[in-house]
Amino acid sequence: MPHEVPDSPRFASPSEEAVWNLLREQLLDDDLIIHGQRVTDHDKDHEIDMLVAIDGAGIVCLEVKGGEVWHDEDSWWQARAGQPPKRIDPVGQARQACYALREYVELDPRWTQGRLRWDHMVVLPHSELPADFSLPDCPRWKIIDRTQLGQLMPLVRSVLLQKGGELPVVDATGMQQLRNALSGRGLPQRDVVARALENEDQAEALTSHQAVILGAIEKLNRVEIRGGAGSGKTFLALEQARRLSRAGQRVALVCYSHGLASYLERITSAWKRRDQPAYVGEFHELGIRWGAAEGPDEQERNKRTADFWERVLPNQMLDLAEKLEPGHRFDAIVVDEAQDFADEWWKPMLACLRDPDSGSIDVFSDESQRVFDRQGSPPVPLVPLVLDHNLRNTRQIATAFSPLVGQRMQLRGGDGPEVRFIACTSEEAMDVADDQIDPLLEEGWRPEDIALLTTGSRHPEQVERQDAGNKSYWNTFWDDEQVFYGHVLGFKGLERRVVVLALNESKPKDRSKERLYVGLSRARDQLVVCGDPEFVREVGGADVARRLGI
């Protein structure tokens, strides 16, 4: 039997099916028969009833016309049972389709055969033509009528062998290249990025709907909005800062971390000038702008540096804030990731308001992400509101970390791949995480989609990039040609389509549970976790371990 495409063709008429079955019986094992091959050129769309490739001969396009077919010296006509006669052009159909398909195949970069033997023929399974039939564009040998159906394959093969004696015949290589060409080229594969973008569009729409909350609290000038990871807090913080700025207020949009500040600055810089807050950035940088000392290198983890950032600088900022001129004070403060703030930090925040007693304060927080040893909270009453929807993470990812959230969350994100857990020791975790990058790229993810995060020591690539300075380092977050390398402490408030999380802490610490929660919740679409199963059980609990497939 010849190779057949498709396996179960759907025929337009019984006459097509009859010709197909006869060809199947007569063609040999190395031959190829294709039904209903379509091809489009600039002139029209073509459909070839049957494309036949005969090993050792060539390729022919067959046009099948059942019923009564005749020629009136001007045109071809066809009459089918119960239908009036209609003018047809079987020869033109076959010829144009043959040339269009030949050109398509020969333009395929995988085609190395050059010009082979191609031809077109007409099959009339119900009609009989006189032996002396001939038209200028259709000699008798180009048509097979009902009296010749028993010799379909020999007749087709004979036409091909007599055509252009110098042209090569099709062989096994040409047959395979023909099939490759007809299967298409440059085809879009299943695309992980496309699915991620669809999920992001859905999340953006859902998050935008949450902005109705801001309308509901318009008359409340001191509010704390709490929510788990992926609940849209940062979006709402940005939107509140925009609304207050547009209303003519002088707004400070403040956070603690370099990374989140970089993100907020980039987003707000694209807004219209009237929508831009007066200040966007880190708490400490605000004090430096007022004239406070820049302080020691934050990478030097010791008591002296901690004391400066936690107490000395905030006290300097308080003194400076109390002396600010009215034009440098703020009408409203919006704080994102407010659980990162210490008690001492709130004093200069209130002092820089034009009206410390009634100035607007909007705080966005997630107590379960309190990864620093600070227990600060605003020293003024705030109206609490709770966001109980996860909008940003796929259901698979949100399900994995939901036991760590501290509240019930409705999972409204899209679907995605299952979370992958790769068991290894904490010492091996970083190397194992490195090994996941190439497979993810091979799956279709781009470097810009991926972040490798650690929970213990920093990755050497992060260390090297940070040596160039924090500004340069965080610029790599937006680099579409690089995987981003970071630590969960610096990645709070940020997200990536794909996160490879290395649980490389040597042993559980006071804030390991919070670090695990942050790390698991940073991926929007694909999460790969590399670490010790016992560490996950001890830190996250049996439920989290089970949801990670441990």
One Martini backbone bead per residue (centre of mass of N, CA, C, O) as a GRO file, in nm:
protein
  550
    1MET     BB    1   0.099   0.034   0.019
    2PRO     BB    2   0.071   0.351   0.023
    3HIS     BB    3   0.114   0.659   0.119
    4GLU     BB    4  -0.125   0.835   0.331
    5VAL     BB    5  -0.301   1.162   0.286
    6PRO     BB    6  -0.490   1.108   0.491
    7ASP     BB    7  -0.611   0.848   0.670
    8SER     BB    8  -0.917   1.002   0.666
    9PRO     BB    9  -1.076   1.097   0.416
   10ARG     BB   10  -1.287   1.362   0.278
   11PHE     BB   11  -1.521   1.338   0.037
   12ALA     BB   12  -1.705   1.512  -0.215
   13SER     BB   13  -1.735   1.227  -0.368
   14PRO     BB   14  -1.770   0.911  -0.495
   15SER     BB   15  -1.565   0.947  -0.728
   16GLU     BB   16  -1.321   1.012  -0.556
   17GLU     BB   17  -1.320   0.752  -0.388
   18ALA     BB   18  -1.284   0.557  -0.627
   19VAL     BB   19  -1.008   0.666  -0.721
   20TRP     BB   20  -0.857   0.629  -0.458
   21ASN     BB   21  -0.888   0.320  -0.439
   22LEU     BB   22  -0.742   0.257  -0.703
   23LEU     BB   23  -0.470   0.379  -0.626
   24ARG     BB   24  -0.414   0.207  -0.376
   25GLU     BB   25  -0.400  -0.061  -0.544
   26GLN     BB   26  -0.164   0.041  -0.763
   27LEU     BB   27   0.025   0.140  -0.577
   28LEU     BB   28   0.319   0.154  -0.406
   29ASP     BB   29   0.494   0.163  -0.111
   30ASP     BB   30   0.677   0.432  -0.206
   31ASP     BB   31   0.432   0.583  -0.247
   32LEU     BB   32   0.216   0.886  -0.286
   33ILE     BB   33  -0.102   1.001  -0.135
   34ILE     BB   34  -0.305   1.303  -0.167
   35HIS     BB   35  -0.577   1.467  -0.020
   36GLY     BB   36  -0.673   1.791  -0.055
   37GLN     BB   37  -0.456   1.985  -0.155
   38ARG     BB   38  -0.347   2.297  -0.049
   39VAL     BB   39  -0.294   2.619  -0.228
   40THR     BB   40  -0.140   2.952  -0.216
   41ASP     BB   41  -0.150   3.239  -0.407
   42HIS     BB   42  -0.188   3.555  -0.545
   43ASP     BB   43  -0.448   3.463  -0.711
   44LYS     BB   44  -0.528   3.188  -0.539
   45ASP     BB   45  -0.710   2.915  -0.438
   46HIS     BB   46  -0.613   2.575  -0.409
   47GLU     BB   47  -0.731   2.235  -0.507
   48ILE     BB   48  -0.622   1.900  -0.481
   49ASP     BB   49  -0.754   1.610  -0.510
   50MET     BB   50  -0.476   1.456  -0.620
   51LEU     BB   51  -0.157   1.361  -0.499
   52VAL     BB   52   0.107   1.206  -0.693
   53ALA     BB   53   0.391   1.004  -0.590
   54ILE     BB   54   0.636   0.837  -0.793
   55ASP     BB   55   0.871   0.623  -0.768
   56GLY     BB   56   1.082   0.696  -1.041
   57ALA     BB   57   0.923   0.960  -1.157
   58GLY     BB   58   0.681   1.164  -1.003
   59ILE     BB   59   0.448   1.446  -1.010
   60VAL     BB   60   0.085   1.458  -0.973
   61CYS     BB   61  -0.214   1.637  -1.065
   62LEU     BB   62  -0.551   1.557  -0.982
   63GLU     BB   63  -0.861   1.591  -1.160
   64VAL     BB   64  -1.195   1.520  -1.054
   65LYS     BB   65  -1.481   1.429  -1.279
   66GLY     BB   66  -1.791   1.359  -1.240
   67GLY     BB   67  -2.011   1.242  -1.439
   68GLU     BB   68  -2.108   1.440  -1.699
   69VAL     BB   69  -1.857   1.503  -1.957
   70TRP     BB   70  -1.797   1.787  -2.182
   71HIS     BB   71  -1.735   1.937  -2.513
   72ASP     BB   72  -1.839   2.246  -2.715
   73GLU     BB   73  -1.568   2.399  -2.843
   74ASP     BB   74  -1.537   2.599  -2.570
   75SER     BB   75  -1.631   2.413  -2.321
   76TRP     BB   76  -1.663   2.274  -2.022
   77TRP     BB   77  -1.891   2.017  -1.893
   78GLN     BB   78  -2.132   1.947  -1.615
   79ALA     BB   79  -2.341   1.662  -1.505
   80ARG     BB   80  -2.554   1.605  -1.237
   81ALA     BB   81  -2.762   1.462  -1.043
   82GLY     BB   82  -3.020   1.700  -1.024
   83GLN     BB   83  -2.841   1.897  -1.208
   84PRO     BB   84  -2.739   2.146  -1.377
   85PRO     BB   85  -2.541   2.247  -1.597
   86LYS     BB   86  -2.179   2.327  -1.587
   87ARG     BB   87  -1.915   2.519  -1.606
   88ILE     BB   88  -1.574   2.410  -1.662
   89ASP     BB   89  -1.198   2.376  -1.559
   90PRO     BB   90  -0.998   2.117  -1.524
   91VAL     BB   91  -0.729   2.196  -1.657
   92GLY     BB   92  -0.682   2.469  -1.519
   93GLN     BB   93  -0.692   2.368  -1.233
   94ALA     BB   94  -0.456   2.167  -1.250
   95ARG     BB   95  -0.237   2.357  -1.356
   96GLN     BB   96  -0.239   2.584  -1.141
   97ALA     BB   97  -0.196   2.399  -0.895
   98CYS     BB   98   0.072   2.276  -0.986
   99TYR     BB   99   0.241   2.538  -1.004
  100ALA     BB  100   0.192   2.638  -0.715
  101LEU     BB  101   0.310   2.390  -0.568
  102ARG     BB  102   0.588   2.382  -0.697
  103GLU     BB  103   0.678   2.658  -0.594
  104TYR     BB  104   0.648   2.604  -0.296
  105VAL     BB  105   0.847   2.367  -0.276
  106GLU     BB  106   1.102   2.511  -0.413
  107LEU     BB  107   1.109   2.739  -0.171
  108ASP     BB  108   1.205   2.538   0.015
  109PRO     BB  109   1.499   2.509   0.198
  110ARG     BB  110   1.479   2.178   0.205
  111TRP     BB  111   1.493   2.182  -0.102
  112THR     BB  112   1.731   1.981  -0.324
  113GLN     BB  113   1.607   1.881  -0.624
  114GLY     BB  114   1.483   2.083  -0.785
  115ARG     BB  115   1.370   1.999  -1.098
  116LEU     BB  116   1.115   1.797  -1.151
  117ARG     BB  117   0.857   1.582  -1.230
  118TRP     BB  118   0.574   1.755  -1.343
  119ASP     BB  119   0.207   1.720  -1.345
  120HIS     BB  120  -0.118   1.719  -1.515
  121MET     BB  121  -0.451   1.572  -1.462
  122VAL     BB  122  -0.753   1.403  -1.577
  123VAL     BB  123  -1.047   1.251  -1.423
  124LEU     BB  124  -1.317   1.038  -1.578
  125PRO     BB  125  -1.510   0.797  -1.427
  126HIS     BB  126  -1.793   0.834  -1.630
  127SER     BB  127  -1.642   0.909  -1.888
  128GLU     BB  128  -1.599   0.916  -2.255
  129LEU     BB  129  -1.339   0.935  -2.492
  130PRO     BB  130  -1.215   0.979  -2.775
  131ALA     BB  131  -0.925   0.877  -2.929
  132ASP     BB  132  -0.905   1.174  -3.098
  133PHE     BB  133  -0.875   1.354  -2.872
  134SER     BB  134  -0.814   1.724  -2.875
  135LEU     BB  135  -0.631   1.993  -2.723
  136PRO     BB  136  -0.408   2.237  -2.694
  137ASP     BB  137  -0.420   2.198  -2.353
  138CYS     BB  138  -0.530   1.873  -2.415
  139PRO     BB  139  -0.434   1.588  -2.453
  140ARG     BB  140  -0.530   1.266  -2.432
  141TRP     BB  141  -0.302   1.178  -2.212
  142LYS     BB  142  -0.434   1.383  -1.982
  143ILE     BB  143  -0.675   1.171  -1.991
  144ILE     BB  144  -0.885   0.974  -1.775
  145ASP     BB  145  -1.116   0.737  -1.826
  146ARG     BB  146  -1.338   0.477  -1.767
  147THR     BB  147  -1.157   0.275  -1.954
  148GLN     BB  148  -0.870   0.340  -1.761
  149LEU     BB  149  -0.883   0.270  -1.448
  150GLY     BB  150  -0.700   0.004  -1.445
  151GLN     BB  151  -0.442   0.223  -1.545
  152LEU     BB  152  -0.363   0.460  -1.369
  153MET     BB  153  -0.064   0.427  -1.284
  154PRO     BB  154   0.068   0.370  -1.563
  155LEU     BB  155  -0.027   0.635  -1.699
  156VAL     BB  156   0.104   0.833  -1.507
  157ARG     BB  157   0.391   0.727  -1.527
  158SER     BB  158   0.424   0.768  -1.835
  159VAL     BB  159   0.396   1.075  -1.840
  160LEU     BB  160   0.642   1.133  -1.656
  161LEU     BB  161   0.865   0.980  -1.828
  162GLN     BB  162   0.803   1.167  -2.094
  163LYS     BB  163   0.891   1.411  -1.930
  164GLY     BB  164   1.159   1.558  -1.962
  165GLY     BB  165   1.430   1.370  -1.995
  166GLU     BB  166   1.629   1.557  -1.801
  167LEU     BB  167   1.457   1.515  -1.566
  168PRO     BB  168   1.425   1.421  -1.263
  169VAL     BB  169   1.336   1.193  -1.047
  170VAL     BB  170   1.171   1.060  -0.783
  171ASP     BB  171   1.282   0.983  -0.464
  172ALA     BB  172   1.313   0.921  -0.138
  173THR     BB  173   1.419   1.205  -0.074
  174GLY     BB  174   1.202   1.365  -0.231
  175MET     BB  175   0.961   1.248  -0.077
  176GLN     BB  176   1.041   1.361   0.203
  177GLN     BB  177   1.063   1.661   0.117
  178LEU     BB  178   0.772   1.686   0.031
  179ARG     BB  179   0.647   1.627   0.308
  180ASN     BB  180   0.786   1.855   0.455
  181ALA     BB  181   0.675   2.090   0.286
  182LEU     BB  182   0.363   2.014   0.333
  183SER     BB  183   0.388   2.057   0.658
  184GLY     BB  184   0.561   2.297   0.675
  185ARG     BB  185   0.702   2.615   0.806
  186GLY     BB  186   0.756   2.795   1.079
  187LEU     BB  187   0.588   2.685   1.306
  188PRO     BB  188   0.387   2.735   1.559
  189GLN     BB  189   0.424   2.655   1.875
  190ARG     BB  190   0.386   2.583   2.170
  191ASP     BB  191   0.343   2.873   2.388
  192VAL     BB  192   0.437   2.986   2.691
  193VAL     BB  193   0.414   3.294   2.648
  194ALA     BB  194   0.126   3.308   2.545
  195ARG     BB  195  -0.002   3.198   2.803
  196ALA     BB  196   0.111   3.416   2.988
  197LEU     BB  197  -0.020   3.662   2.848
  198GLU     BB  198  -0.309   3.571   2.895
  199ASN     BB  199  -0.291   3.571   3.202
  200GLU     BB  200  -0.215   3.873   3.226
  201ASP     BB  201  -0.470   3.989   3.103
  202GLN     BB  202  -0.656   3.871   3.314
  203ALA     BB  203  -0.519   4.002   3.560
  204GLU     BB  204  -0.551   4.296   3.472
  205ALA     BB  205  -0.858   4.295   3.467
  206LEU     BB  206  -0.905   4.212   3.763
  207THR     BB  207  -0.736   4.439   3.893
  208SER     BB  208  -0.895   4.677   3.776
  209HIS     BB  209  -1.158   4.603   3.929
  210GLN     BB  210  -1.035   4.671   4.216
  211ALA     BB  211  -1.043   4.987   4.192
  212VAL     BB  212  -1.319   5.022   4.332
  213ILE     BB  213  -1.203   5.051   4.616
  214LEU     BB  214  -1.098   5.343   4.584
  215GLY     BB  215  -1.380   5.465   4.555
  216ALA     BB  216  -1.487   5.367   4.838
  217ILE     BB  217  -1.226   5.533   4.994
  218GLU     BB  218  -1.227   5.840   4.923
  219LYS     BB  219  -1.323   5.946   5.225
  220LEU     BB  220  -1.067   5.792   5.319
  221ASN     BB  221  -0.738   5.891   5.457
  222ARG     BB  222  -0.696   5.608   5.640
  223VAL     BB  223  -0.544   5.312   5.504
  224GLU     BB  224  -0.540   4.946   5.515
  225ILE     BB  225  -0.418   4.712   5.273
  226ARG     BB  226  -0.467   4.368   5.272
  227GLY     BB  227  -0.259   4.098   5.126
  228GLY     BB  228  -0.164   3.863   4.940
  229ALA     BB  229  -0.006   3.724   4.714
  230GLY     BB  230  -0.144   3.843   4.410
  231SER     BB  231  -0.377   4.079   4.496
  232GLY     BB  232  -0.286   4.387   4.393
  233LYS     BB  233  -0.138   4.605   4.571
  234THR     BB  234   0.056   4.758   4.381
  235PHE     BB  235  -0.156   4.856   4.188
  236LEU     BB  236  -0.316   5.020   4.402
  237ALA     BB  237  -0.087   5.203   4.488
  238LEU     BB  238  -0.046   5.335   4.216
  239GLU     BB  239  -0.341   5.428   4.168
  240GLN     BB  240  -0.359   5.607   4.419
  241ALA     BB  241  -0.125   5.796   4.344
  242ARG     BB  242  -0.254   5.894   4.084
  243ARG     BB  243  -0.522   6.010   4.191
  244LEU     BB  244  -0.402   6.212   4.393
  245SER     BB  245  -0.232   6.369   4.186
  246ARG     BB  246  -0.468   6.450   3.997
  247ALA     BB  247  -0.609   6.609   4.247
  248GLY     BB  248  -0.340   6.792   4.353
  249GLN     BB  249  -0.155   6.624   4.517
  250ARG     BB  250   0.122   6.566   4.725
  251VAL     BB  251   0.309   6.271   4.656
  252ALA     BB  252   0.425   5.972   4.830
  253LEU     BB  253   0.594   5.685   4.696
  254VAL     BB  254   0.671   5.417   4.919
  255CYS     BB  255   0.958   5.208   5.001
  256TYR     BB  256   1.228   4.989   5.074
  257SER     BB  257   1.323   4.855   4.814
  258HIS     BB  258   1.506   4.867   4.532
  259GLY     BB  259   1.335   4.699   4.335
  260LEU     BB  260   1.057   4.829   4.380
  261ALA     BB  261   1.149   5.118   4.323
  262SER     BB  262   1.229   5.065   4.031
  263TYR     BB  263   0.946   4.986   3.940
  264LEU     BB  264   0.788   5.240   4.022
  265GLU     BB  265   0.955   5.441   3.857
  266ARG     BB  266   0.903   5.319   3.577
  267ILE     BB  267   0.596   5.343   3.572
  268THR     BB  268   0.557   5.654   3.646
  269SER     BB  269   0.735   5.777   3.410
  270ALA     BB  270   0.491   5.708   3.191
  271TRP     BB  271   0.325   5.924   3.291
  272LYS     BB  272   0.163   6.182   3.329
  273ARG     BB  273   0.253   6.455   3.495
  274ARG     BB  274  -0.016   6.488   3.669
  275ASP     BB  275   0.021   6.173   3.781
  276GLN     BB  276   0.283   6.229   3.922
  277PRO     BB  277   0.456   6.194   4.179
  278ALA     BB  278   0.678   6.370   4.372
  279TYR     BB  279   0.752   6.079   4.500
  280VAL     BB  280   0.969   5.791   4.409
  281GLY     BB  281   1.069   5.542   4.652
  282GLU     BB  282   1.277   5.521   4.900
  283PHE     BB  283   1.295   5.595   5.222
  284HIS     BB  284   1.603   5.664   5.245
  285GLU     BB  285   1.620   5.850   4.992
  286LEU     BB  286   1.444   6.073   5.103
  287GLY     BB  287   1.643   6.160   5.326
  288ILE     BB  288   1.879   6.229   5.138
  289ARG     BB  289   1.723   6.460   4.994
  290TRP     BB  290   1.708   6.631   5.267
  291GLY     BB  291   2.030   6.565   5.394
  292ALA     BB  292   2.112   6.300   5.467
  293ALA     BB  293   2.301   6.048   5.519
  294GLU     BB  294   2.414   5.780   5.327
  295GLY     BB  295   2.601   5.578   5.444
  296PRO     BB  296   2.671   5.264   5.453
  297ASP     BB  297   2.718   4.965   5.332
  298GLU     BB  298   2.468   4.728   5.305
  299GLN     BB  299   2.654   4.466   5.264
  300GLU     BB  300   2.741   4.530   5.558
  301ARG     BB  301   2.676   4.293   5.799
  302ASN     BB  302   2.618   4.487   6.082
  303LYS     BB  303   2.552   4.670   6.360
  304ARG     BB  304   2.626   4.948   6.247
  305THR     BB  305   2.451   4.946   5.991
  306ALA     BB  306   2.183   4.876   6.124
  307ASP     BB  307   2.169   5.124   6.309
  308PHE     BB  308   2.160   5.334   6.090
  309TRP     BB  309   1.902   5.234   5.927
  310GLU     BB  310   1.704   5.197   6.184
  311ARG     BB  311   1.788   5.487   6.355
  312VAL     BB  312   1.969   5.720   6.264
  313LEU     BB  313   1.832   5.805   6.001
  314PRO     BB  314   1.537   5.841   6.102
  315ASN     BB  315   1.617   6.073   6.298
  316GLN     BB  316   1.721   6.263   6.085
  317MET     BB  317   1.456   6.272   5.924
  318LEU     BB  318   1.285   6.397   6.143
  319ASP     BB  319   1.434   6.662   6.166
  320LEU     BB  320   1.403   6.740   5.864
  321ALA     BB  321   1.090   6.723   5.840
  322GLU     BB  322   1.026   6.949   6.053
  323LYS     BB  323   1.188   7.169   5.844
  324LEU     BB  324   1.007   7.175   5.619
  325GLU     BB  325   0.875   7.321   5.373
  326PRO     BB  326   0.565   7.337   5.249
  327GLY     BB  327   0.656   7.269   4.942
  328HIS     BB  328   0.799   6.979   5.064
  329ARG     BB  329   0.547   6.862   5.137
  330PHE     BB  330   0.277   6.635   5.203
  331ASP     BB  331  -0.054   6.519   5.150
  332ALA     BB  332   0.050   6.220   5.067
  333ILE     BB  333   0.083   5.867   5.158
  334VAL     BB  334   0.233   5.579   4.991
  335VAL     BB  335   0.267   5.236   5.107
  336ASP     BB  336   0.464   4.969   5.012
  337GLU     BB  337   0.539   4.714   5.192
  338ALA     BB  338   0.488   4.800   5.509
  339GLN     BB  339   0.615   4.554   5.677
  340ASP     BB  340   0.920   4.678   5.643
  341PHE     BB  341   0.861   4.878   5.862
  342ALA     BB  342   0.961   5.064   6.118
  343ASP     BB  343   0.872   5.258   6.374
  344GLU     BB  344   1.082   5.495   6.315
  345TRP     BB  345   0.978   5.555   6.017
  346TRP     BB  346   0.694   5.692   6.076
  347LYS     BB  347   0.773   5.965   6.186
  348PRO     BB  348   0.879   6.105   5.920
  349MET     BB  349   0.621   6.050   5.759
  350LEU     BB  350   0.437   6.234   5.931
  351ALA     BB  351   0.624   6.497   5.936
  352CYS     BB  352   0.595   6.545   5.604
  353LEU     BB  353   0.326   6.648   5.648
  354ARG     BB  354   0.119   6.909   5.637
  355ASP     BB  355  -0.095   6.712   5.801
  356PRO     BB  356  -0.041   6.493   6.053
  357ASP     BB  357  -0.350   6.448   6.145
  358SER     BB  358  -0.498   6.435   5.819
  359GLY     BB  359  -0.327   6.312   5.632
  360SER     BB  360  -0.273   6.100   5.382
  361ILE     BB  361  -0.292   5.730   5.434
  362ASP     BB  362  -0.157   5.453   5.242
  363VAL     BB  363  -0.155   5.101   5.314
  364PHE     BB  364   0.047   4.816   5.200
  365SER     BB  365   0.008   4.465   5.309
  366ASP     BB  366   0.197   4.156   5.434
  367GLU     BB  367   0.258   3.980   5.711
  368SER     BB  368   0.380   3.712   5.574
  369GLN     BB  369   0.625   3.920   5.451
  370ARG     BB  370   0.798   3.944   5.723
  371VAL     BB  371   1.148   3.920   5.671
  372PHE     BB  372   1.207   4.127   5.886
  373ASP     BB  373   1.324   4.244   6.207
  374ARG     BB  374   1.023   4.394   6.215
  375GLN     BB  375   0.734   4.572   6.403
  376GLY     BB  376   0.605   4.787   6.244
  377SER     BB  377   0.360   5.062   6.280
  378PRO     BB  378   0.134   5.282   6.256
  379PRO     BB  379   0.058   5.554   6.497
  380VAL     BB  380  -0.228   5.526   6.351
  381PRO     BB  381  -0.535   5.510   6.250
  382LEU     BB  382  -0.670   5.241   6.043
  383VAL     BB  383  -0.853   5.128   5.780
  384PRO     BB  384  -0.938   4.803   5.719
  385LEU     BB  385  -0.852   4.600   5.432
  386VAL     BB  386  -0.932   4.295   5.240
  387LEU     BB  387  -0.761   4.080   5.020
  388ASP     BB  388  -0.902   3.753   4.879
  389HIS     BB  389  -0.737   3.755   4.598
  390ASN     BB  390  -0.582   3.568   4.346
  391LEU     BB  391  -0.449   3.702   4.025
  392ARG     BB  392  -0.134   3.634   3.929
  393ASN     BB  393  -0.128   3.340   3.981
  394THR     BB  394  -0.141   3.045   3.924
  395ARG     BB  395  -0.308   2.790   4.060
  396GLN     BB  396  -0.063   2.609   4.107
  397ILE     BB  397   0.103   2.818   4.271
  398ALA     BB  398  -0.106   2.915   4.481
  399THR     BB  399  -0.153   2.635   4.604
  400ALA     BB  400   0.136   2.594   4.719
  401PHE     BB  401   0.132   2.878   4.914
  402SER     BB  402  -0.146   2.916   5.071
  403PRO     BB  403  -0.067   2.813   5.369
  404LEU     BB  404   0.120   3.097   5.408
  405VAL     BB  405  -0.076   3.352   5.406
  406GLY     BB  406  -0.311   3.369   5.661
  407GLN     BB  407  -0.549   3.335   5.447
  408ARG     BB  408  -0.813   3.322   5.259
  409MET     BB  409  -0.805   3.234   4.906
  410GLN     BB  410  -0.900   3.327   4.592
  411LEU     BB  411  -0.843   3.152   4.290
  412ARG     BB  412  -0.809   3.358   3.973
  413GLY     BB  413  -0.613   3.245   3.804
  414GLY     BB  414  -0.464   3.078   3.579
  415ASP     BB  415  -0.337   2.833   3.394
  416GLY     BB  416  -0.064   2.590   3.437
  417PRO     BB  417   0.201   2.450   3.520
  418GLU     BB  418   0.347   2.253   3.718
  419VAL     BB  419   0.511   2.229   3.993
  420ARG     BB  420   0.862   2.200   4.052
  421PHE     BB  421   1.047   1.949   4.232
  422ILE     BB  422   1.398   1.940   4.338
  423ALA     BB  423   1.590   1.724   4.492
  424CYS     BB  424   1.822   1.852   4.743
  425THR     BB  425   2.062   2.006   4.879
  426SER     BB  426   2.155   2.309   4.993
  427GLU     BB  427   2.438   2.295   4.854
  428GLU     BB  428   2.304   2.216   4.560
  429ALA     BB  429   2.080   2.424   4.480
  430MET     BB  430   2.227   2.626   4.292
  431ASP     BB  431   2.324   2.425   4.076
  432VAL     BB  432   2.047   2.306   4.012
  433ALA     BB  433   1.924   2.572   3.924
  434ASP     BB  434   2.113   2.624   3.687
  435ASP     BB  435   2.014   2.357   3.529
  436GLN     BB  436   1.717   2.486   3.454
  437ILE     BB  437   1.754   2.701   3.233
  438ASP     BB  438   1.789   2.556   2.960
  439PRO     BB  439   1.520   2.395   2.958
  440LEU     BB  440   1.342   2.652   2.962
  441LEU     BB  441   1.444   2.766   2.694
  442GLU     BB  442   1.359   2.512   2.526
  443GLU     BB  443   1.044   2.559   2.593
  444GLY     BB  444   1.036   2.906   2.526
  445TRP     BB  445   1.166   3.067   2.715
  446ARG     BB  446   1.296   3.370   2.809
  447PRO     BB  447   1.523   3.541   2.976
  448GLU     BB  448   1.310   3.769   3.068
  449ASP     BB  449   1.123   3.543   3.226
  450ILE     BB  450   1.371   3.483   3.424
  451ALA     BB  451   1.432   3.386   3.772
  452LEU     BB  452   1.696   3.354   4.011
  453LEU     BB  453   1.645   3.249   4.345
  454THR     BB  454   1.746   3.305   4.680
  455THR     BB  455   1.759   3.232   5.048
  456GLY     BB  456   2.054   3.270   5.094
  457SER     BB  457   2.297   3.300   4.933
  458ARG     BB  458   2.428   3.456   4.680
  459HIS     BB  459   2.469   3.467   4.363
  460PRO     BB  460   2.746   3.523   4.177
  461GLU     BB  461   2.597   3.696   3.964
  462GLN     BB  462   2.483   3.899   4.163
  463VAL     BB  463   2.744   3.996   4.287
  464GLU     BB  464   2.868   4.104   4.023
  465ARG     BB  465   2.641   4.309   3.956
  466GLN     BB  466   2.653   4.470   4.233
  467ASP     BB  467   2.942   4.587   4.196
  468ALA     BB  468   2.814   4.817   3.993
  469GLY     BB  469   2.560   4.868   4.144
  470ASN     BB  470   2.227   4.907   4.200
  471LYS     BB  471   2.137   5.041   3.941
  472SER     BB  472   2.271   4.842   3.748
  473TYR     BB  473   2.143   4.589   3.860
  474TRP     BB  474   1.832   4.675   3.814
  475ASN     BB  475   1.856   4.699   3.507
  476THR     BB  476   1.859   4.382   3.461
  477PHE     BB  477   1.553   4.340   3.505
  478TRP     BB  478   1.502   4.479   3.197
  479ASP     BB  479   1.664   4.267   3.049
  480ASP     BB  480   1.595   4.076   2.746
  481GLU     BB  481   1.894   3.896   2.761
  482GLN     BB  482   1.846   3.817   3.073
  483VAL     BB  483   1.882   3.662   3.349
  484PHE     BB  484   1.770   3.690   3.672
  485TYR     BB  485   1.950   3.769   3.981
  486GLY     BB  486   1.838   3.687   4.319
  487HIS     BB  487   1.672   3.773   4.621
  488VAL     BB  488   1.400   3.752   4.816
  489LEU     BB  489   1.445   4.021   4.974
  490GLY     BB  490   1.469   4.196   4.690
  491PHE     BB  491   1.182   4.067   4.549
  492LYS     BB  492   0.978   4.213   4.682
  493GLY     BB  493   0.696   4.294   4.478
  494LEU     BB  494   0.790   4.100   4.261
  495GLU     BB  495   0.801   3.952   3.925
  496ARG     BB  496   0.781   3.642   3.727
  497ARG     BB  497   0.708   3.409   3.508
  498VAL     BB  498   0.984   3.276   3.605
  499VAL     BB  499   1.094   3.062   3.882
  500VAL     BB  500   1.404   2.982   4.037
  501LEU     BB  501   1.430   2.812   4.350
  502ALA     BB  502   1.685   2.837   4.598
  503LEU     BB  503   1.725   2.635   4.890
  504ASN     BB  504   2.026   2.763   5.050
  505GLU     BB  505   1.982   2.711   5.338
  506SER     BB  506   2.142   2.543   5.588
  507LYS     BB  507   1.913   2.649   5.793
  508PRO     BB  508   1.676   2.730   5.982
  509LYS     BB  509   1.516   3.039   6.051
  510ASP     BB  510   1.323   3.285   6.168
  511ARG     BB  511   1.249   3.374   5.836
  512SER     BB  512   1.204   3.120   5.648
  513LYS     BB  513   0.900   3.114   5.595
  514GLU     BB  514   0.883   3.391   5.457
  515ARG     BB  515   1.087   3.329   5.234
  516LEU     BB  516   0.932   3.098   5.110
  517TYR     BB  517   0.679   3.257   5.037
  518VAL     BB  518   0.811   3.459   4.853
  519GLY     BB  519   0.943   3.260   4.654
  520LEU     BB  520   0.674   3.105   4.565
  521SER     BB  521   0.520   3.399   4.474
  522ARG     BB  522   0.693   3.521   4.215
  523ALA     BB  523   0.550   3.339   4.021
  524ARG     BB  524   0.314   3.329   3.759
  525ASP     BB  525   0.365   3.037   3.573
  526GLN     BB  526   0.663   2.923   3.667
  527LEU     BB  527   0.780   2.673   3.905
  528VAL     BB  528   1.109   2.609   4.050
  529VAL     BB  529   1.223   2.382   4.304
  530CYS     BB  530   1.531   2.377   4.502
  531GLY     BB  531   1.565   2.117   4.756
  532ASP     BB  532   1.495   2.018   5.078
  533PRO     BB  533   1.236   1.841   5.194
  534GLU     BB  534   1.284   1.884   5.502
  535PHE     BB  535   1.286   2.189   5.494
  536VAL     BB  536   0.996   2.225   5.394
  537ARG     BB  537   0.858   2.079   5.628
  538GLU     BB  538   0.973   2.255   5.861
  539VAL     BB  539   0.889   2.543   5.740
  540GLY     BB  540   0.602   2.490   5.576
  541GLY     BB  541   0.500   2.208   5.595
  542ALA     BB  542   0.314   1.940   5.495
  543ASP     BB  543   0.126   2.086   5.295
  544VAL     BB  544   0.338   2.216   5.116
  545ALA     BB  545   0.491   1.960   5.045
  546ARG     BB  546   0.254   1.820   4.905
  547ARG     BB  547   0.206   2.052   4.687
  548LEU     BB  548   0.514   1.993   4.576
  549GLY     BB  549   0.539   1.665   4.567
  550ILE     BB  550   0.670   1.533   4.847
   0.00000   0.00000   0.00000
